[in-house]
Amino acid sequence: MKLMRSVFVLMLVLLATASQACEIRITEKDKESTAYAVGDEVILIVSVLLPHRNCHVGIEETKFQSEGLKILGATPWKEIKFNTFERMLKVQITEDAEKEAILHARRTCNKEGGYGIIKLAIE
């Protein structure tokens, strides 16, 4: 009976691990300020860890949405280690940013997908 319970618990843990969402992190490359002004340009690093080794959604399907930011440019995605991708985005704070500027990154798939966000304070 204990063996059956152990196997059942192990299966639950493995199933939970197999269905993890993509992990998306967004950070500032060189954090020079705690608050930015309209017109400031910032380099952001977007890192995506794909825990599903056979993800059918390509890394280029990662979608970005900005509030108070204009995306000026981006580097191509680069696989920095197995199933971990990274790219840099150059953004500019726009006039419609009030107290903060926000960048959302989202991946959608039939598993859990993934979501990341960064908020930049505005002076």
Phi and psi restraints in degrees (range 20) as a CNS / XPLOR table:
assign (resid 1 and name C) (resid 2 and name N)
       (resid 2 and name CA) (resid 2 and name C) 1.0 -63.4 20.0 2
assign (resid 2 and name N) (resid 2 and name CA)
       (resid 2 and name C) (resid 3 and name N) 1.0 -37.9 20.0 2
assign (resid 2 and name C) (resid 3 and name N)
       (resid 3 and name CA) (resid 3 and name C) 1.0 -63.0 20.0 2
assign (resid 3 and name N) (resid 3 and name CA)
       (resid 3 and name C) (resid 4 and name N) 1.0 -42.2 20.0 2
assign (resid 3 and name C) (resid 4 and name N)
       (resid 4 and name CA) (resid 4 and name C) 1.0 -62.8 20.0 2
assign (resid 4 and name N) (resid 4 and name CA)
       (resid 4 and name C) (resid 5 and name N) 1.0 -42.8 20.0 2
assign (resid 4 and name C) (resid 5 and name N)
       (resid 5 and name CA) (resid 5 and name C) 1.0 -62.5 20.0 2
assign (resid 5 and name N) (resid 5 and name CA)
       (resid 5 and name C) (resid 6 and name N) 1.0 -43.8 20.0 2
assign (resid 5 and name C) (resid 6 and name N)
       (resid 6 and name CA) (resid 6 and name C) 1.0 -61.9 20.0 2
assign (resid 6 and name N) (resid 6 and name CA)
       (resid 6 and name C) (resid 7 and name N) 1.0 -43.6 20.0 2
assign (resid 6 and name C) (resid 7 and name N)
       (resid 7 and name CA) (resid 7 and name C) 1.0 -63.9 20.0 2
assign (resid 7 and name N) (resid 7 and name CA)
       (resid 7 and name C) (resid 8 and name N) 1.0 -42.4 20.0 2
assign (resid 7 and name C) (resid 8 and name N)
       (resid 8 and name CA) (resid 8 and name C) 1.0 -62.0 20.0 2
assign (resid 8 and name N) (resid 8 and name CA)
       (resid 8 and name C) (resid 9 and name N) 1.0 -46.1 20.0 2
assign (resid 8 and name C) (resid 9 and name N)
       (resid 9 and name CA) (resid 9 and name C) 1.0 -63.3 20.0 2
assign (resid 9 and name N) (resid 9 and name CA)
       (resid 9 and name C) (resid 10 and name N) 1.0 -42.4 20.0 2
assign (resid 9 and name C) (resid 10 and name N)
       (resid 10 and name CA) (resid 10 and name C) 1.0 -61.3 20.0 2
assign (resid 10 and name N) (resid 10 and name CA)
       (resid 10 and name C) (resid 11 and name N) 1.0 -42.2 20.0 2
assign (resid 10 and name C) (resid 11 and name N)
       (resid 11 and name CA) (resid 11 and name C) 1.0 -63.4 20.0 2
assign (resid 11 and name N) (resid 11 and name CA)
       (resid 11 and name C) (resid 12 and name N) 1.0 -40.9 20.0 2
assign (resid 11 and name C) (resid 12 and name N)
       (resid 12 and name CA) (resid 12 and name C) 1.0 -62.7 20.0 2
assign (resid 12 and name N) (resid 12 and name CA)
       (resid 12 and name C) (resid 13 and name N) 1.0 -42.6 20.0 2
assign (resid 12 and name C) (resid 13 and name N)
       (resid 13 and name CA) (resid 13 and name C) 1.0 -64.3 20.0 2
assign (resid 13 and name N) (resid 13 and name CA)
       (resid 13 and name C) (resid 14 and name N) 1.0 -44.9 20.0 2
assign (resid 13 and name C) (resid 14 and name N)
       (resid 14 and name CA) (resid 14 and name C) 1.0 -64.8 20.0 2
assign (resid 14 and name N) (resid 14 and name CA)
       (resid 14 and name C) (resid 15 and name N) 1.0 -39.6 20.0 2
assign (resid 14 and name C) (resid 15 and name N)
       (resid 15 and name CA) (resid 15 and name C) 1.0 -65.4 20.0 2
assign (resid 15 and name N) (resid 15 and name CA)
       (resid 15 and name C) (resid 16 and name N) 1.0 -40.5 20.0 2
assign (resid 15 and name C) (resid 16 and name N)
       (resid 16 and name CA) (resid 16 and name C) 1.0 -65.2 20.0 2
assign (resid 16 and name N) (resid 16 and name CA)
       (resid 16 and name C) (resid 17 and name N) 1.0 -39.7 20.0 2
assign (resid 16 and name C) (resid 17 and name N)
       (resid 17 and name CA) (resid 17 and name C) 1.0 -66.8 20.0 2
assign (resid 17 and name N) (resid 17 and name CA)
       (resid 17 and name C) (resid 18 and name N) 1.0 -39.7 20.0 2
assign (resid 17 and name C) (resid 18 and name N)
       (resid 18 and name CA) (resid 18 and name C) 1.0 -67.3 20.0 2
assign (resid 18 and name N) (resid 18 and name CA)
       (resid 18 and name C) (resid 19 and name N) 1.0 -22.3 20.0 2
assign (resid 18 and name C) (resid 19 and name N)
       (resid 19 and name CA) (resid 19 and name C) 1.0 -106.8 20.0 2
assign (resid 19 and name N) (resid 19 and name CA)
       (resid 19 and name C) (resid 20 and name N) 1.0 23.0 20.0 2
assign (resid 19 and name C) (resid 20 and name N)
       (resid 20 and name CA) (resid 20 and name C) 1.0 -62.4 20.0 2
assign (resid 20 and name N) (resid 20 and name CA)
       (resid 20 and name C) (resid 21 and name N) 1.0 148.9 20.0 2
assign (resid 20 and name C) (resid 21 and name N)
       (resid 21 and name CA) (resid 21 and name C) 1.0 -77.7 20.0 2
assign (resid 21 and name N) (resid 21 and name CA)
       (resid 21 and name C) (resid 22 and name N) 1.0 158.2 20.0 2
assign (resid 21 and name C) (resid 22 and name N)
       (resid 22 and name CA) (resid 22 and name C) 1.0 -60.7 20.0 2
assign (resid 22 and name N) (resid 22 and name CA)
       (resid 22 and name C) (resid 23 and name N) 1.0 143.3 20.0 2
assign (resid 22 and name C) (resid 23 and name N)
       (resid 23 and name CA) (resid 23 and name C) 1.0 -103.2 20.0 2
assign (resid 23 and name N) (resid 23 and name CA)
       (resid 23 and name C) (resid 24 and name N) 1.0 119.8 20.0 2
assign (resid 23 and name C) (resid 24 and name N)
       (resid 24 and name CA) (resid 24 and name C) 1.0 -117.6 20.0 2
assign (resid 24 and name N) (resid 24 and name CA)
       (resid 24 and name C) (resid 25 and name N) 1.0 124.5 20.0 2
assign (resid 24 and name C) (resid 25 and name N)
       (resid 25 and name CA) (resid 25 and name C) 1.0 -121.6 20.0 2
assign (resid 25 and name N) (resid 25 and name CA)
       (resid 25 and name C) (resid 26 and name N) 1.0 137.1 20.0 2
assign (resid 25 and name C) (resid 26 and name N)
       (resid 26 and name CA) (resid 26 and name C) 1.0 -124.3 20.0 2
assign (resid 26 and name N) (resid 26 and name CA)
       (resid 26 and name C) (resid 27 and name N) 1.0 125.5 20.0 2
assign (resid 26 and name C) (resid 27 and name N)
       (resid 27 and name CA) (resid 27 and name C) 1.0 -133.6 20.0 2
assign (resid 27 and name N) (resid 27 and name CA)
       (resid 27 and name C) (resid 28 and name N) 1.0 161.9 20.0 2
assign (resid 27 and name C) (resid 28 and name N)
       (resid 28 and name CA) (resid 28 and name C) 1.0 -83.2 20.0 2
assign (resid 28 and name N) (resid 28 and name CA)
       (resid 28 and name C) (resid 29 and name N) 1.0 136.9 20.0 2
assign (resid 28 and name C) (resid 29 and name N)
       (resid 29 and name CA) (resid 29 and name C) 1.0 -64.6 20.0 2
assign (resid 29 and name N) (resid 29 and name CA)
       (resid 29 and name C) (resid 30 and name N) 1.0 -57.5 20.0 2
assign (resid 29 and name C) (resid 30 and name N)
       (resid 30 and name CA) (resid 30 and name C) 1.0 -125.4 20.0 2
assign (resid 30 and name N) (resid 30 and name CA)
       (resid 30 and name C) (resid 31 and name N) 1.0 96.8 20.0 2
assign (resid 30 and name C) (resid 31 and name N)
       (resid 31 and name CA) (resid 31 and name C) 1.0 -71.2 20.0 2
assign (resid 31 and name N) (resid 31 and name CA)
       (resid 31 and name C) (resid 32 and name N) 1.0 100.4 20.0 2
assign (resid 31 and name C) (resid 32 and name N)
       (resid 32 and name CA) (resid 32 and name C) 1.0 -97.0 20.0 2
assign (resid 32 and name N) (resid 32 and name CA)
       (resid 32 and name C) (resid 33 and name N) 1.0 -16.1 20.0 2
assign (resid 32 and name C) (resid 33 and name N)
       (resid 33 and name CA) (resid 33 and name C) 1.0 -146.9 20.0 2
assign (resid 33 and name N) (resid 33 and name CA)
       (resid 33 and name C) (resid 34 and name N) 1.0 155.6 20.0 2
assign (resid 33 and name C) (resid 34 and name N)
       (resid 34 and name CA) (resid 34 and name C) 1.0 -91.8 20.0 2
assign (resid 34 and name N) (resid 34 and name CA)
       (resid 34 and name C) (resid 35 and name N) 1.0 -15.6 20.0 2
assign (resid 34 and name C) (resid 35 and name N)
       (resid 35 and name CA) (resid 35 and name C) 1.0 -147.0 20.0 2
assign (resid 35 and name N) (resid 35 and name CA)
       (resid 35 and name C) (resid 36 and name N) 1.0 146.5 20.0 2
assign (resid 35 and name C) (resid 36 and name N)
       (resid 36 and name CA) (resid 36 and name C) 1.0 -116.6 20.0 2
assign (resid 36 and name N) (resid 36 and name CA)
       (resid 36 and name C) (resid 37 and name N) 1.0 164.5 20.0 2
assign (resid 36 and name C) (resid 37 and name N)
       (resid 37 and name CA) (resid 37 and name C) 1.0 -115.5 20.0 2
assign (resid 37 and name N) (resid 37 and name CA)
       (resid 37 and name C) (resid 38 and name N) 1.0 162.0 20.0 2
assign (resid 37 and name C) (resid 38 and name N)
       (resid 38 and name CA) (resid 38 and name C) 1.0 -57.1 20.0 2
assign (resid 38 and name N) (resid 38 and name CA)
       (resid 38 and name C) (resid 39 and name N) 1.0 133.2 20.0 2
assign (resid 38 and name C) (resid 39 and name N)
       (resid 39 and name CA) (resid 39 and name C) 1.0 96.6 20.0 2
assign (resid 39 and name N) (resid 39 and name CA)
       (resid 39 and name C) (resid 40 and name N) 1.0 -18.3 20.0 2
assign (resid 39 and name C) (resid 40 and name N)
       (resid 40 and name CA) (resid 40 and name C) 1.0 -63.1 20.0 2
assign (resid 40 and name N) (resid 40 and name CA)
       (resid 40 and name C) (resid 41 and name N) 1.0 144.0 20.0 2
assign (resid 40 and name C) (resid 41 and name N)
       (resid 41 and name CA) (resid 41 and name C) 1.0 -108.9 20.0 2
assign (resid 41 and name N) (resid 41 and name CA)
       (resid 41 and name C) (resid 42 and name N) 1.0 138.6 20.0 2
assign (resid 41 and name C) (resid 42 and name N)
       (resid 42 and name CA) (resid 42 and name C) 1.0 -133.8 20.0 2
assign (resid 42 and name N) (resid 42 and name CA)
       (resid 42 and name C) (resid 43 and name N) 1.0 140.4 20.0 2
assign (resid 42 and name C) (resid 43 and name N)
       (resid 43 and name CA) (resid 43 and name C) 1.0 -98.3 20.0 2
assign (resid 43 and name N) (resid 43 and name CA)
       (resid 43 and name C) (resid 44 and name N) 1.0 123.5 20.0 2
assign (resid 43 and name C) (resid 44 and name N)
       (resid 44 and name CA) (resid 44 and name C) 1.0 -111.7 20.0 2
assign (resid 44 and name N) (resid 44 and name CA)
       (resid 44 and name C) (resid 45 and name N) 1.0 143.1 20.0 2
assign (resid 44 and name C) (resid 45 and name N)
       (resid 45 and name CA) (resid 45 and name C) 1.0 -108.0 20.0 2
assign (resid 45 and name N) (resid 45 and name CA)
       (resid 45 and name C) (resid 46 and name N) 1.0 124.2 20.0 2
assign (resid 45 and name C) (resid 46 and name N)
       (resid 46 and name CA) (resid 46 and name C) 1.0 -108.0 20.0 2
assign (resid 46 and name N) (resid 46 and name CA)
       (resid 46 and name C) (resid 47 and name N) 1.0 121.2 20.0 2
assign (resid 46 and name C) (resid 47 and name N)
       (resid 47 and name CA) (resid 47 and name C) 1.0 -115.9 20.0 2
assign (resid 47 and name N) (resid 47 and name CA)
       (resid 47 and name C) (resid 48 and name N) 1.0 133.6 20.0 2
assign (resid 47 and name C) (resid 48 and name N)
       (resid 48 and name CA) (resid 48 and name C) 1.0 -127.5 20.0 2
assign (resid 48 and name N) (resid 48 and name CA)
       (resid 48 and name C) (resid 49 and name N) 1.0 121.2 20.0 2
assign (resid 48 and name C) (resid 49 and name N)
       (resid 49 and name CA) (resid 49 and name C) 1.0 -101.8 20.0 2
assign (resid 49 and name N) (resid 49 and name CA)
       (resid 49 and name C) (resid 50 and name N) 1.0 122.8 20.0 2
assign (resid 49 and name C) (resid 50 and name N)
       (resid 50 and name CA) (resid 50 and name C) 1.0 -102.1 20.0 2
assign (resid 50 and name N) (resid 50 and name CA)
       (resid 50 and name C) (resid 51 and name N) 1.0 100.0 20.0 2
assign (resid 50 and name C) (resid 51 and name N)
       (resid 51 and name CA) (resid 51 and name C) 1.0 -73.0 20.0 2
assign (resid 51 and name N) (resid 51 and name CA)
       (resid 51 and name C) (resid 52 and name N) 1.0 -18.5 20.0 2
assign (resid 51 and name C) (resid 52 and name N)
       (resid 52 and name CA) (resid 52 and name C) 1.0 -88.5 20.0 2
assign (resid 52 and name N) (resid 52 and name CA)
       (resid 52 and name C) (resid 53 and name N) 1.0 108.5 20.0 2
assign (resid 52 and name C) (resid 53 and name N)
       (resid 53 and name CA) (resid 53 and name C) 1.0 -61.8 20.0 2
assign (resid 53 and name N) (resid 53 and name CA)
       (resid 53 and name C) (resid 54 and name N) 1.0 -23.0 20.0 2
assign (resid 53 and name C) (resid 54 and name N)
       (resid 54 and name CA) (resid 54 and name C) 1.0 -117.1 20.0 2
assign (resid 54 and name N) (resid 54 and name CA)
       (resid 54 and name C) (resid 55 and name N) 1.0 43.6 20.0 2
assign (resid 54 and name C) (resid 55 and name N)
       (resid 55 and name CA) (resid 55 and name C) 1.0 -62.2 20.0 2
assign (resid 55 and name N) (resid 55 and name CA)
       (resid 55 and name C) (resid 56 and name N) 1.0 126.2 20.0 2
assign (resid 55 and name C) (resid 56 and name N)
       (resid 56 and name CA) (resid 56 and name C) 1.0 -84.5 20.0 2
assign (resid 56 and name N) (resid 56 and name CA)
       (resid 56 and name C) (resid 57 and name N) 1.0 -6.2 20.0 2
assign (resid 56 and name C) (resid 57 and name N)
       (resid 57 and name CA) (resid 57 and name C) 1.0 -97.1 20.0 2
assign (resid 57 and name N) (resid 57 and name CA)
       (resid 57 and name C) (resid 58 and name N) 1.0 117.3 20.0 2
assign (resid 57 and name C) (resid 58 and name N)
       (resid 58 and name CA) (resid 58 and name C) 1.0 -65.2 20.0 2
assign (resid 58 and name N) (resid 58 and name CA)
       (resid 58 and name C) (resid 59 and name N) 1.0 155.0 20.0 2
assign (resid 58 and name C) (resid 59 and name N)
       (resid 59 and name CA) (resid 59 and name C) 1.0 -61.2 20.0 2
assign (resid 59 and name N) (resid 59 and name CA)
       (resid 59 and name C) (resid 60 and name N) 1.0 -30.6 20.0 2
assign (resid 59 and name C) (resid 60 and name N)
       (resid 60 and name CA) (resid 60 and name C) 1.0 -68.8 20.0 2
assign (resid 60 and name N) (resid 60 and name CA)
       (resid 60 and name C) (resid 61 and name N) 1.0 -9.3 20.0 2
assign (resid 60 and name C) (resid 61 and name N)
       (resid 61 and name CA) (resid 61 and name C) 1.0 -82.6 20.0 2
assign (resid 61 and name N) (resid 61 and name CA)
       (resid 61 and name C) (resid 62 and name N) 1.0 0.3 20.0 2
assign (resid 61 and name C) (resid 62 and name N)
       (resid 62 and name CA) (resid 62 and name C) 1.0 -66.6 20.0 2
assign (resid 62 and name N) (resid 62 and name CA)
       (resid 62 and name C) (resid 63 and name N) 1.0 125.8 20.0 2
assign (resid 62 and name C) (resid 63 and name N)
       (resid 63 and name CA) (resid 63 and name C) 1.0 -104.3 20.0 2
assign (resid 63 and name N) (resid 63 and name CA)
       (resid 63 and name C) (resid 64 and name N) 1.0 143.7 20.0 2
assign (resid 63 and name C) (resid 64 and name N)
       (resid 64 and name CA) (resid 64 and name C) 1.0 -118.5 20.0 2
assign (resid 64 and name N) (resid 64 and name CA)
       (resid 64 and name C) (resid 65 and name N) 1.0 141.8 20.0 2
assign (resid 64 and name C) (resid 65 and name N)
       (resid 65 and name CA) (resid 65 and name C) 1.0 -134.7 20.0 2
assign (resid 65 and name N) (resid 65 and name CA)
       (resid 65 and name C) (resid 66 and name N) 1.0 133.4 20.0 2
assign (resid 65 and name C) (resid 66 and name N)
       (resid 66 and name CA) (resid 66 and name C) 1.0 -122.5 20.0 2
assign (resid 66 and name N) (resid 66 and name CA)
       (resid 66 and name C) (resid 67 and name N) 1.0 151.3 20.0 2
assign (resid 66 and name C) (resid 67 and name N)
       (resid 67 and name CA) (resid 67 and name C) 1.0 -131.2 20.0 2
assign (resid 67 and name N) (resid 67 and name CA)
       (resid 67 and name C) (resid 68 and name N) 1.0 114.7 20.0 2
assign (resid 67 and name C) (resid 68 and name N)
       (resid 68 and name CA) (resid 68 and name C) 1.0 76.8 20.0 2
assign (resid 68 and name N) (resid 68 and name CA)
       (resid 68 and name C) (resid 69 and name N) 1.0 14.3 20.0 2
assign (resid 68 and name C) (resid 69 and name N)
       (resid 69 and name CA) (resid 69 and name C) 1.0 -134.3 20.0 2
assign (resid 69 and name N) (resid 69 and name CA)
       (resid 69 and name C) (resid 70 and name N) 1.0 147.0 20.0 2
assign (resid 69 and name C) (resid 70 and name N)
       (resid 70 and name CA) (resid 70 and name C) 1.0 -118.2 20.0 2
assign (resid 70 and name N) (resid 70 and name CA)
       (resid 70 and name C) (resid 71 and name N) 1.0 127.6 20.0 2
assign (resid 70 and name C) (resid 71 and name N)
       (resid 71 and name CA) (resid 71 and name C) 1.0 -82.1 20.0 2
assign (resid 71 and name N) (resid 71 and name CA)
       (resid 71 and name C) (resid 72 and name N) 1.0 116.4 20.0 2
assign (resid 71 and name C) (resid 72 and name N)
       (resid 72 and name CA) (resid 72 and name C) 1.0 -87.5 20.0 2
assign (resid 72 and name N) (resid 72 and name CA)
       (resid 72 and name C) (resid 73 and name N) 1.0 -30.2 20.0 2
assign (resid 72 and name C) (resid 73 and name N)
       (resid 73 and name CA) (resid 73 and name C) 1.0 -177.3 20.0 2
assign (resid 73 and name N) (resid 73 and name CA)
       (resid 73 and name C) (resid 74 and name N) 1.0 168.4 20.0 2
assign (resid 73 and name C) (resid 74 and name N)
       (resid 74 and name CA) (resid 74 and name C) 1.0 -152.3 20.0 2
assign (resid 74 and name N) (resid 74 and name CA)
       (resid 74 and name C) (resid 75 and name N) 1.0 147.8 20.0 2
assign (resid 74 and name C) (resid 75 and name N)
       (resid 75 and name CA) (resid 75 and name C) 1.0 -80.6 20.0 2
assign (resid 75 and name N) (resid 75 and name CA)
       (resid 75 and name C) (resid 76 and name N) 1.0 161.0 20.0 2
assign (resid 75 and name C) (resid 76 and name N)
       (resid 76 and name CA) (resid 76 and name C) 1.0 -66.7 20.0 2
assign (resid 76 and name N) (resid 76 and name CA)
       (resid 76 and name C) (resid 77 and name N) 1.0 156.1 20.0 2
assign (resid 76 and name C) (resid 77 and name N)
       (resid 77 and name CA) (resid 77 and name C) 1.0 -64.6 20.0 2
assign (resid 77 and name N) (resid 77 and name CA)
       (resid 77 and name C) (resid 78 and name N) 1.0 141.3 20.0 2
assign (resid 77 and name C) (resid 78 and name N)
       (resid 78 and name CA) (resid 78 and name C) 1.0 -132.1 20.0 2
assign (resid 78 and name N) (resid 78 and name CA)
       (resid 78 and name C) (resid 79 and name N) 1.0 131.3 20.0 2
assign (resid 78 and name C) (resid 79 and name N)
       (resid 79 and name CA) (resid 79 and name C) 1.0 -81.9 20.0 2
assign (resid 79 and name N) (resid 79 and name CA)
       (resid 79 and name C) (resid 80 and name N) 1.0 107.3 20.0 2
assign (resid 79 and name C) (resid 80 and name N)
       (resid 80 and name CA) (resid 80 and name C) 1.0 -86.0 20.0 2
assign (resid 80 and name N) (resid 80 and name CA)
       (resid 80 and name C) (resid 81 and name N) 1.0 -23.7 20.0 2
assign (resid 80 and name C) (resid 81 and name N)
       (resid 81 and name CA) (resid 81 and name C) 1.0 -158.5 20.0 2
assign (resid 81 and name N) (resid 81 and name CA)
       (resid 81 and name C) (resid 82 and name N) 1.0 173.5 20.0 2
assign (resid 81 and name C) (resid 82 and name N)
       (resid 82 and name CA) (resid 82 and name C) 1.0 -52.4 20.0 2
assign (resid 82 and name N) (resid 82 and name CA)
       (resid 82 and name C) (resid 83 and name N) 1.0 120.8 20.0 2
assign (resid 82 and name C) (resid 83 and name N)
       (resid 83 and name CA) (resid 83 and name C) 1.0 62.3 20.0 2
assign (resid 83 and name N) (resid 83 and name CA)
       (resid 83 and name C) (resid 84 and name N) 1.0 18.7 20.0 2
assign (resid 83 and name C) (resid 84 and name N)
       (resid 84 and name CA) (resid 84 and name C) 1.0 -123.5 20.0 2
assign (resid 84 and name N) (resid 84 and name CA)
       (resid 84 and name C) (resid 85 and name N) 1.0 120.3 20.0 2
assign (resid 84 and name C) (resid 85 and name N)
       (resid 85 and name CA) (resid 85 and name C) 1.0 -115.8 20.0 2
assign (resid 85 and name N) (resid 85 and name CA)
       (resid 85 and name C) (resid 86 and name N) 1.0 154.7 20.0 2
assign (resid 85 and name C) (resid 86 and name N)
       (resid 86 and name CA) (resid 86 and name C) 1.0 -147.2 20.0 2
assign (resid 86 and name N) (resid 86 and name CA)
       (resid 86 and name C) (resid 87 and name N) 1.0 146.7 20.0 2
assign (resid 86 and name C) (resid 87 and name N)
       (resid 87 and name CA) (resid 87 and name C) 1.0 -150.8 20.0 2
assign (resid 87 and name N) (resid 87 and name CA)
       (resid 87 and name C) (resid 88 and name N) 1.0 157.5 20.0 2
assign (resid 87 and name C) (resid 88 and name N)
       (resid 88 and name CA) (resid 88 and name C) 1.0 -109.3 20.0 2
assign (resid 88 and name N) (resid 88 and name CA)
       (resid 88 and name C) (resid 89 and name N) 1.0 141.5 20.0 2
assign (resid 88 and name C) (resid 89 and name N)
       (resid 89 and name CA) (resid 89 and name C) 1.0 -118.6 20.0 2
assign (resid 89 and name N) (resid 89 and name CA)
       (resid 89 and name C) (resid 90 and name N) 1.0 134.8 20.0 2
assign (resid 89 and name C) (resid 90 and name N)
       (resid 90 and name CA) (resid 90 and name C) 1.0 -99.9 20.0 2
assign (resid 90 and name N) (resid 90 and name CA)
       (resid 90 and name C) (resid 91 and name N) 1.0 120.9 20.0 2
assign (resid 90 and name C) (resid 91 and name N)
       (resid 91 and name CA) (resid 91 and name C) 1.0 -123.1 20.0 2
assign (resid 91 and name N) (resid 91 and name CA)
       (resid 91 and name C) (resid 92 and name N) 1.0 158.1 20.0 2
assign (resid 91 and name C) (resid 92 and name N)
       (resid 92 and name CA) (resid 92 and name C) 1.0 -128.5 20.0 2
assign (resid 92 and name N) (resid 92 and name CA)
       (resid 92 and name C) (resid 93 and name N) 1.0 137.5 20.0 2
assign (resid 92 and name C) (resid 93 and name N)
       (resid 93 and name CA) (resid 93 and name C) 1.0 -71.8 20.0 2
assign (resid 93 and name N) (resid 93 and name CA)
       (resid 93 and name C) (resid 94 and name N) 1.0 129.6 20.0 2
assign (resid 93 and name C) (resid 94 and name N)
       (resid 94 and name CA) (resid 94 and name C) 1.0 -103.0 20.0 2
assign (resid 94 and name N) (resid 94 and name CA)
       (resid 94 and name C) (resid 95 and name N) 1.0 169.1 20.0 2
assign (resid 94 and name C) (resid 95 and name N)
       (resid 95 and name CA) (resid 95 and name C) 1.0 -64.6 20.0 2
assign (resid 95 and name N) (resid 95 and name CA)
       (resid 95 and name C) (resid 96 and name N) 1.0 -24.9 20.0 2
assign (resid 95 and name C) (resid 96 and name N)
       (resid 96 and name CA) (resid 96 and name C) 1.0 -81.6 20.0 2
assign (resid 96 and name N) (resid 96 and name CA)
       (resid 96 and name C) (resid 97 and name N) 1.0 0.7 20.0 2
assign (resid 96 and name C) (resid 97 and name N)
       (resid 97 and name CA) (resid 97 and name C) 1.0 -75.6 20.0 2
assign (resid 97 and name N) (resid 97 and name CA)
       (resid 97 and name C) (resid 98 and name N) 1.0 125.9 20.0 2
assign (resid 97 and name C) (resid 98 and name N)
       (resid 98 and name CA) (resid 98 and name C) 1.0 -96.9 20.0 2
assign (resid 98 and name N) (resid 98 and name CA)
       (resid 98 and name C) (resid 99 and name N) 1.0 -84.8 20.0 2
assign (resid 98 and name C) (resid 99 and name N)
       (resid 99 and name CA) (resid 99 and name C) 1.0 -96.5 20.0 2
assign (resid 99 and name N) (resid 99 and name CA)
       (resid 99 and name C) (resid 100 and name N) 1.0 -21.0 20.0 2
assign (resid 99 and name C) (resid 100 and name N)
       (resid 100 and name CA) (resid 100 and name C) 1.0 -156.0 20.0 2
assign (resid 100 and name N) (resid 100 and name CA)
       (resid 100 and name C) (resid 101 and name N) 1.0 153.9 20.0 2
assign (resid 100 and name C) (resid 101 and name N)
       (resid 101 and name CA) (resid 101 and name C) 1.0 -111.5 20.0 2
assign (resid 101 and name N) (resid 101 and name CA)
       (resid 101 and name C) (resid 102 and name N) 1.0 141.0 20.0 2
assign (resid 101 and name C) (resid 102 and name N)
       (resid 102 and name CA) (resid 102 and name C) 1.0 -130.0 20.0 2
assign (resid 102 and name N) (resid 102 and name CA)
       (resid 102 and name C) (resid 103 and name N) 1.0 139.4 20.0 2
assign (resid 102 and name C) (resid 103 and name N)
       (resid 103 and name CA) (resid 103 and name C) 1.0 -122.3 20.0 2
assign (resid 103 and name N) (resid 103 and name CA)
       (resid 103 and name C) (resid 104 and name N) 1.0 126.8 20.0 2
assign (resid 103 and name C) (resid 104 and name N)
       (resid 104 and name CA) (resid 104 and name C) 1.0 -107.4 20.0 2
assign (resid 104 and name N) (resid 104 and name CA)
       (resid 104 and name C) (resid 105 and name N) 1.0 141.1 20.0 2
assign (resid 104 and name C) (resid 105 and name N)
       (resid 105 and name CA) (resid 105 and name C) 1.0 -126.0 20.0 2
assign (resid 105 and name N) (resid 105 and name CA)
       (resid 105 and name C) (resid 106 and name N) 1.0 133.6 20.0 2
assign (resid 105 and name C) (resid 106 and name N)
       (resid 106 and name CA) (resid 106 and name C) 1.0 -140.5 20.0 2
assign (resid 106 and name N) (resid 106 and name CA)
       (resid 106 and name C) (resid 107 and name N) 1.0 138.4 20.0 2
assign (resid 106 and name C) (resid 107 and name N)
       (resid 107 and name CA) (resid 107 and name C) 1.0 -122.4 20.0 2
assign (resid 107 and name N) (resid 107 and name CA)
       (resid 107 and name C) (resid 108 and name N) 1.0 133.9 20.0 2
assign (resid 107 and name C) (resid 108 and name N)
       (resid 108 and name CA) (resid 108 and name C) 1.0 -120.0 20.0 2
assign (resid 108 and name N) (resid 108 and name CA)
       (resid 108 and name C) (resid 109 and name N) 1.0 130.9 20.0 2
assign (resid 108 and name C) (resid 109 and name N)
       (resid 109 and name CA) (resid 109 and name C) 1.0 -153.4 20.0 2
assign (resid 109 and name N) (resid 109 and name CA)
       (resid 109 and name C) (resid 110 and name N) 1.0 -178.4 20.0 2
assign (resid 109 and name C) (resid 110 and name N)
       (resid 110 and name CA) (resid 110 and name C) 1.0 -81.1 20.0 2
assign (resid 110 and name N) (resid 110 and name CA)
       (resid 110 and name C) (resid 111 and name N) 1.0 0.3 20.0 2
assign (resid 110 and name C) (resid 111 and name N)
       (resid 111 and name CA) (resid 111 and name C) 1.0 -96.8 20.0 2
assign (resid 111 and name N) (resid 111 and name CA)
       (resid 111 and name C) (resid 112 and name N) 1.0 -126.0 20.0 2
assign (resid 111 and name C) (resid 112 and name N)
       (resid 112 and name CA) (resid 112 and name C) 1.0 -100.6 20.0 2
assign (resid 112 and name N) (resid 112 and name CA)
       (resid 112 and name C) (resid 113 and name N) 1.0 -13.4 20.0 2
assign (resid 112 and name C) (resid 113 and name N)
       (resid 113 and name CA) (resid 113 and name C) 1.0 69.9 20.0 2
assign (resid 113 and name N) (resid 113 and name CA)
       (resid 113 and name C) (resid 114 and name N) 1.0 -154.5 20.0 2
assign (resid 113 and name C) (resid 114 and name N)
       (resid 114 and name CA) (resid 114 and name C) 1.0 -164.8 20.0 2
assign (resid 114 and name N) (resid 114 and name CA)
       (resid 114 and name C) (resid 115 and name N) 1.0 160.1 20.0 2
assign (resid 114 and name C) (resid 115 and name N)
       (resid 115 and name CA) (resid 115 and name C) 1.0 -150.7 20.0 2
assign (resid 115 and name N) (resid 115 and name CA)
       (resid 115 and name C) (resid 116 and name N) 1.0 137.7 20.0 2
assign (resid 115 and name C) (resid 116 and name N)
       (resid 116 and name CA) (resid 116 and name C) 1.0 -140.6 20.0 2
assign (resid 116 and name N) (resid 116 and name CA)
       (resid 116 and name C) (resid 117 and name N) 1.0 154.8 20.0 2
assign (resid 116 and name C) (resid 117 and name N)
       (resid 117 and name CA) (resid 117 and name C) 1.0 -148.4 20.0 2
assign (resid 117 and name N) (resid 117 and name CA)
       (resid 117 and name C) (resid 118 and name N) 1.0 147.3 20.0 2
assign (resid 117 and name C) (resid 118 and name N)
       (resid 118 and name CA) (resid 118 and name C) 1.0 -135.6 20.0 2
assign (resid 118 and name N) (resid 118 and name CA)
       (resid 118 and name C) (resid 119 and name N) 1.0 140.6 20.0 2
assign (resid 118 and name C) (resid 119 and name N)
       (resid 119 and name CA) (resid 119 and name C) 1.0 -119.3 20.0 2
assign (resid 119 and name N) (resid 119 and name CA)
       (resid 119 and name C) (resid 120 and name N) 1.0 127.0 20.0 2
assign (resid 119 and name C) (resid 120 and name N)
       (resid 120 and name CA) (resid 120 and name C) 1.0 -109.2 20.0 2
assign (resid 120 and name N) (resid 120 and name CA)
       (resid 120 and name C) (resid 121 and name N) 1.0 126.0 20.0 2
assign (resid 120 and name C) (resid 121 and name N)
       (resid 121 and name CA) (resid 121 and name C) 1.0 -70.4 20.0 2
assign (resid 121 and name N) (resid 121 and name CA)
       (resid 121 and name C) (resid 122 and name N) 1.0 143.8 20.0 2
assign (resid 121 and name C) (resid 122 and name N)
       (resid 122 and name CA) (resid 122 and name C) 1.0 -113.1 20.0 2
assign (resid 122 and name N) (resid 122 and name CA)
       (resid 122 and name C) (resid 123 and name N) 1.0 134.6 20.0 2
